[in-house]
Amino acid sequence: MDSLESALKISKELFEFLAEVPSSIKRDEFLNNLSKLLEDREKVFADLLDLESVIANEKDKYQILVELDQAILKRMTLIQETIKRDILSLQVRKKTESSYTNPYSSTQTSDGMYYDKKK
């Protein structure tokens, strides 16, 4: 199998893997698998050094690879936005919880304090 065929294969596998957005419970396993697939894809793409000959000889496969890459980027952006939203909601929840346990932590006043300037 030539490097373009293997690049198409790994890209299709990555595209299918990104089809469903994981729940927050299974996210660590998902990210580990995603990282492994991206590393494999990077190794295959490193073999595609002579892109001009690939484009000239197998233009249709190259076009499919480009379209798959664009679709993969869209799906990865969607997953990134989902993770960002989860992080923001976690930060809000954490802030709300801390303000519930200590409601006066955000107020910093010097009312009721007397400074004696005499020695």
Contact map, one row per residue, 1 for C-alpha under 8 A:
11101100000000000000000000000000000000000000000000000000000000000000000000000000000000000000000000000000000000000000000
11111100000000000000000000000000000000000000000000000000000000000000000000000000000000000000000000000000000000000000000
11111110000000000000000000000000000000000001101100000000000000000000000000000000000000000000000000000000000000000000000
01111111000000000000000000000000000000000000000100000100000011000000000000000000000000000000000000000000000000000000000
11111111100000000000000000000000000000000000000000000000000000000000000000000000000000000000000000000000000000000000000
11111111110000000000000000000000000000000001000000000000000000000000000000000000000000000000000000000000000000000000000
00111111111000000000000000000000000000001001100000000000000000001000000000000000000000000000000000000000000000000000000
00011111111100000000000000000000000000000000000000000000000010011000000000000000000000000000000000000000000000000000000
00001111111110000000000000000000000000000000000000000000000000000000000000000000000000000000000000000000000000000000000
00000111111111000000000000000000000010011000000000000000000000000000000000000000000000000000000000000000000000000000000
00000011111111100000000000000000000000001000000000000000000000001001100000000000000000000000000000000000000000000000000
00000001111111110000000000000000000000000000000000000000000000000001000000000000000000000000000000000000000000000000000
00000000111111111000000000000000000000000000000000000000000000000000000000000000000000000000000000000000000000000000000
00000000011111111100000000000000010011000000000000000000000000000000000100000000000000000000000000000000000000000000000
00000000001111111110000000000000000000000000000000000000000000000001001100000000000000000000000000000000000000000000000
00000000000111111110000000000000000000000000000000000000000000000000000000000000000000000000000000000000000000000000000
00000000000011111111000000000000010000000000000000000000000000000000000000000000000000000000000000000000000000000000000
00000000000001111111100000000000000000000000000000000000000000000000000100110000000000000000000000000000000000000000000
00000000000000111111100000000000000000000000000000000000000000000000000000100000000000000000000000000000000000000000000
00000000000000001111110000000000000000000000000000000000000000000000000000000000000000000000000000000000000000000000000
00000000000000000111111000000000000000000000000000000000000000000000000000000010000000000000000000000000000000000000000
00000000000000000001111111100100000000000000000000000000000000000000000000000000000000000000000000000000000000000000000
00000000000000000000111111100000000000000000000000000000000000000000000000000000000000000000000000000000000000000000000
00000000000000000000011111100000000000000000000000000000000000000000000000000000000000000000000000000000000000000000000
00000000000000000000011111110000000000000000000000000000000000000000000000000000000000000000000000000000000000000000000
00000000000000000000011111111100000000000000000000000000000000000000000000000000000000000000000000000000000000000000000
00000000000000000000011111111110000000000000000000000000000000000000000000000000000000000000000000000000000000000000000
00000000000000000000000011111111000000000000000000000000000000000000000000000000000000000000000000000000000000000000000
00000000000000000000000001111111100000000000000000000000000000000000000000000000000000000000000000000000000000000000000
00000000000000000000010001111111110000000000000000000000000000000000000000000000000000000000000000000000000000000000000
00000000000000000000000000111111111000000000000000000000000000000000000000000000000000000000000000000000000000000000000
00000000000000000000000000011111111100000000000000000000000000000000000000000000000000000000000000000000000000000000000
00000000000000000000000000001111111110000000000000000000000000000000000000000000000000000000000000000000000000000000000
00000000000001001000000000000111111111000000000000000000000000000000000000000000000000000000000000000000000000000000000
00000000000000000000000000000011111111100000000000000000000000000000000000000000000000000000000000000000000000000000000
00000000000000000000000000000001111111110000000000000000000000000000000000000000000000000000000000000000000000000000000
00000000010001000000000000000000111111111000000000000000000000000000000000000000000000000000000000000000000000000000000
00000000000001000000000000000000011111111100000000000000000000000000000000000000000000000000000000000000000000000000000
00000000000000000000000000000000001111111110000000000000000000000000000000000000000000000000000000000000000000000000000
00000000010000000000000000000000000111111111000000000000000000000000000000000000000000000000000000000000000000000000000
00000010011000000000000000000000000011111111100000000000000000000000000000000000000000000000000000000000000000000000000
00000000000000000000000000000000000001111111110000000000000000000000000000000000000000000000000000000000000000000000000
00000000000000000000000000000000000000111111111000000000000000000000000000000000000000000000000000000000000000000000000
00100110000000000000000000000000000000011111111100000000000000000000000000000000000000000000000000000000000000000000000
00100010000000000000000000000000000000001111111110000000000000000000000000000000000000000000000000000000000000000000000
00000000000000000000000000000000000000000111111110000000000000000000000000000000000000000000000000000000000000000000000
00100000000000000000000000000000000000000011111110000000000000000000000000000000000000000000000000000000000000000000000
00110000000000000000000000000000000000000001111111100000000000000000000000000000000000000000000000000000000000000000000
00000000000000000000000000000000000000000000111111100000000000000000000000000000000000000000000000000000000000000000000
00000000000000000000000000000000000000000000000111111100000000000000000000000000000000000000000000000000000000000000000
00000000000000000000000000000000000000000000000111111110000000000000000000000000000000000000000000000000000000000000000
00000000000000000000000000000000000000000000000001111111000000000000000000000000000000000000000000000000000000000000000
00000000000000000000000000000000000000000000000001111111100000000000000000000000000000000000000000000000000000000000000
00010000000000000000000000000000000000000000000001111111111001000000000000000000000000000000000000000000000000000000000
00000000000000000000000000000000000000000000000000111111111001000000000000000000000000000000000000000000000000000000000
00000000000000000000000000000000000000000000000000011111111000000000000000000000000000000000000000000000000000000000000
00000000000000000000000000000000000000000000000000001111111000000000000000000000000000000000000000000000000000000000000
00000000000000000000000000000000000000000000000000000111111111000000000000000000000000000000000000000000000000000000000
00000000000000000000000000000000000000000000000000000111111111100000000000000000000000000000000000000000000000000000000
00000000000000000000000000000000000000000000000000000000011111110000000000000000000000000000000000000000000000000000000
00010001000000000000000000000000000000000000000000000000011111111000000000000000000000000000000000000000000000000000000
00010000000000000000000000000000000000000000000000000110011111111100000000000000000000000000000000000000000000000000000
00000000000000000000000000000000000000000000000000000000001111111110000000000000000000000000000000000000000000000000000
00000001000000000000000000000000000000000000000000000000000111111111000000000000000000000000000000000000000000000000000
00000011001000000000000000000000000000000000000000000000000011111111100000000000000000000000000000000000000000000000000
00000000000000000000000000000000000000000000000000000000000001111111110000000000000000000000000000000000000000000000000
00000000000000000000000000000000000000000000000000000000000000111111111000000000000000000000000000000000000000000000000
00000000001100100000000000000000000000000000000000000000000000011111111100000000000000000000000000000000000000000000000
00000000001000000000000000000000000000000000000000000000000000001111111110000000000000000000000000000000000000000000000
00000000000000000000000000000000000000000000000000000000000000000111111111000000000000000000000000000000000000000000000
00000000000000100000000000000000000000000000000000000000000000000011111111100000000000000000000000000000000000000000000
00000000000001100100000000000000000000000000000000000000000000000001111111110000000000000000000000000000000000000000000
00000000000000000000000000000000000000000000000000000000000000000000111111111000000000000000000000000000000000000000000
00000000000000000000000000000000000000000000000000000000000000000000011111111100000000000000000000000000000000000000000
00000000000000000110000000000000000000000000000000000000000000000000001111111110000000000000000000000000000000000000000
00000000000000000100000000000000000000000000000000000000000000000000000111111111000000000000000000000000000000000000000
00000000000000000000000000000000000000000000000000000000000000000000000011111111100000000000000000000000000000000000000
00000000000000000000000000000000000000000000000000000000000000000000000001111111110000000000000000000000000000000000000
00000000000000000000100000000000000000000000000000000000000000000000000000111111111000000000000000000000000000000000000
00000000000000000000000000000000000000000000000000000000000000000000000000011111111100000000000000000000000000000000000
00000000000000000000000000000000000000000000000000000000000000000000000000001111111110000000000000000000000000000000000
00000000000000000000000000000000000000000000000000000000000000000000000000000111111111000000000000000000000000000000000
00000000000000000000000000000000000000000000000000000000000000000000000000000011111111100000000000000000000000000000000
00000000000000000000000000000000000000000000000000000000000000000000000000000001111111110000000000000000000000000000000
00000000000000000000000000000000000000000000000000000000000000000000000000000000111111111000000000000000000000000000000
00000000000000000000000000000000000000000000000000000000000000000000000000000000011111111100000000000000000000000000000
00000000000000000000000000000000000000000000000000000000000000000000000000000000001111111110000000000000000000000000000
00000000000000000000000000000000000000000000000000000000000000000000000000000000000111111111000000000000000000000000000
00000000000000000000000000000000000000000000000000000000000000000000000000000000000011111111100000000000000000000000000
00000000000000000000000000000000000000000000000000000000000000000000000000000000000001111111110000000000000000000000000
00000000000000000000000000000000000000000000000000000000000000000000000000000000000000111111111000000000000000000000000
00000000000000000000000000000000000000000000000000000000000000000000000000000000000000011111111100000000000000000000000
00000000000000000000000000000000000000000000000000000000000000000000000000000000000000001111111110000000000000000000000
00000000000000000000000000000000000000000000000000000000000000000000000000000000000000000111111111000000000000000000000
00000000000000000000000000000000000000000000000000000000000000000000000000000000000000000011111111100000000000000000000
00000000000000000000000000000000000000000000000000000000000000000000000000000000000000000001111111110000000000000000000
00000000000000000000000000000000000000000000000000000000000000000000000000000000000000000000111111111000000000000000000
00000000000000000000000000000000000000000000000000000000000000000000000000000000000000000000011111111110000000000000000
00000000000000000000000000000000000000000000000000000000000000000000000000000000000000000000001111111111110000000000000
00000000000000000000000000000000000000000000000000000000000000000000000000000000000000000000000111111110000000000000000
00000000000000000000000000000000000000000000000000000000000000000000000000000000000000000000000011111110000000000000000
00000000000000000000000000000000000000000000000000000000000000000000000000000000000000000000000001111111100000000000000
00000000000000000000000000000000000000000000000000000000000000000000000000000000000000000000000001111111110000000000000
00000000000000000000000000000000000000000000000000000000000000000000000000000000000000000000000000100111111000000000000
00000000000000000000000000000000000000000000000000000000000000000000000000000000000000000000000000100111111100000000000
00000000000000000000000000000000000000000000000000000000000000000000000000000000000000000000000000100011111100000000000
00000000000000000000000000000000000000000000000000000000000000000000000000000000000000000000000000000001111110000000000
00000000000000000000000000000000000000000000000000000000000000000000000000000000000000000000000000000000111111000000000
00000000000000000000000000000000000000000000000000000000000000000000000000000000000000000000000000000000001111100000000
00000000000000000000000000000000000000000000000000000000000000000000000000000000000000000000000000000000000111111000000
00000000000000000000000000000000000000000000000000000000000000000000000000000000000000000000000000000000000011111000000
00000000000000000000000000000000000000000000000000000000000000000000000000000000000000000000000000000000000001111100000
00000000000000000000000000000000000000000000000000000000000000000000000000000000000000000000000000000000000001111110000
00000000000000000000000000000000000000000000000000000000000000000000000000000000000000000000000000000000000000011111000
00000000000000000000000000000000000000000000000000000000000000000000000000000000000000000000000000000000000000001111100
00000000000000000000000000000000000000000000000000000000000000000000000000000000000000000000000000000000000000000111111
00000000000000000000000000000000000000000000000000000000000000000000000000000000000000000000000000000000000000000011111
00000000000000000000000000000000000000000000000000000000000000000000000000000000000000000000000000000000000000000001111
00000000000000000000000000000000000000000000000000000000000000000000000000000000000000000000000000000000000000000001111
